[in-house]
Amino acid sequence: MSRMLKKAGAERVSDEASDTLRKILEEIANNISKSAIDLANHAGRKTIKSDDILLAYKSTYKKWIEVHSEKIILMEEISQIY
């Protein structure tokens, strides 16, 4: 995780930051995986395909944006004030 953060531009990364990022990404991956499994089952398949993962990601991400869009806009407005 620290390698990912450093690749993104961080100079130093604490162990706690790496662990927090790992937990968040693991939760996101679990949500996408569950959705992909549902899609494959709905299609009558036991095998998860790449398209299932992509569709699950898109639908999960879209839902997240809809749920959090007001918060994101508010945060942008607050950051412009300061």
C-alpha positions as CSV (number, residue, x, y, z in Angstrom):
1,M,0.0,0.0,0.0
2,S,2.8,2.4,0.8
3,R,4.2,1.8,-2.7
4,M,0.9,2.8,-4.2
5,L,0.7,6.0,-2.1
6,K,4.3,6.8,-3.0
7,K,3.6,6.2,-6.7
8,A,0.7,8.7,-6.3
9,G,3.2,11.3,-5.0
10,A,3.5,10.8,-1.2
11,E,7.0,11.3,0.1
12,R,6.4,9.4,3.4
13,V,3.7,7.0,4.4
14,S,2.8,5.8,7.9
15,D,2.0,2.2,8.6
16,E,-1.4,3.3,9.8
17,A,-2.1,5.1,6.5
18,S,-1.1,2.0,4.5
19,D,-3.4,-0.2,6.7
20,T,-6.3,2.2,6.4
21,L,-6.0,2.2,2.6
22,R,-5.8,-1.6,2.5
23,K,-9.0,-1.9,4.5
24,I,-10.8,0.6,2.3
25,L,-9.7,-1.1,-0.9
26,E,-10.6,-4.5,0.5
27,E,-14.1,-3.3,1.3
28,I,-14.5,-1.8,-2.2
29,A,-13.2,-5.1,-3.8
30,N,-15.6,-7.2,-1.6
31,N,-18.6,-5.0,-2.7
32,I,-17.6,-5.3,-6.4
33,S,-17.1,-9.0,-6.0
34,K,-20.5,-9.6,-4.4
35,S,-22.2,-7.6,-7.2
36,A,-20.2,-9.5,-9.9
37,I,-21.3,-12.9,-8.3
38,D,-24.9,-11.7,-8.4
39,L,-24.5,-10.8,-12.1
40,A,-23.0,-14.1,-13.0
41,N,-25.7,-16.0,-11.1
42,H,-28.4,-14.0,-12.8
43,A,-26.9,-15.0,-16.1
44,G,-27.0,-18.6,-15.1
45,R,-23.2,-18.9,-14.7
46,K,-20.9,-20.1,-11.9
47,T,-17.9,-18.5,-13.5
48,I,-17.2,-14.8,-12.9
49,K,-16.1,-13.1,-16.1
50,S,-14.3,-9.8,-16.6
51,D,-17.4,-8.2,-17.9
52,D,-19.2,-9.1,-14.6
53,I,-16.4,-7.3,-12.7
54,L,-16.5,-4.2,-15.0
55,L,-20.3,-4.0,-14.8
56,A,-20.3,-4.4,-11.1
57,Y,-17.6,-1.7,-10.7
58,K,-19.6,0.7,-12.9
59,S,-22.8,0.1,-11.1
60,T,-21.2,0.3,-7.6
61,Y,-19.3,3.4,-8.5
62,K,-22.3,5.1,-10.0
63,K,-24.3,4.4,-6.9
64,W,-21.5,5.8,-4.7
65,I,-21.4,9.0,-6.7
66,E,-25.2,9.4,-6.4
67,V,-25.1,8.8,-2.7
68,H,-22.2,11.1,-2.1
69,S,-22.6,13.8,-4.8
70,E,-24.1,16.3,-2.4
71,K,-21.3,15.8,0.1
72,I,-18.7,16.1,-2.7
73,I,-20.2,19.4,-3.9
74,L,-20.4,20.7,-0.3
75,M,-16.8,19.8,0.3
76,E,-15.7,21.6,-2.9
77,E,-17.7,24.7,-1.9
78,I,-16.1,24.7,1.5
79,S,-12.6,24.3,0.1
80,Q,-13.2,27.3,-2.2
81,I,-14.2,29.5,0.8
82,Y,-10.9,28.7,2.6
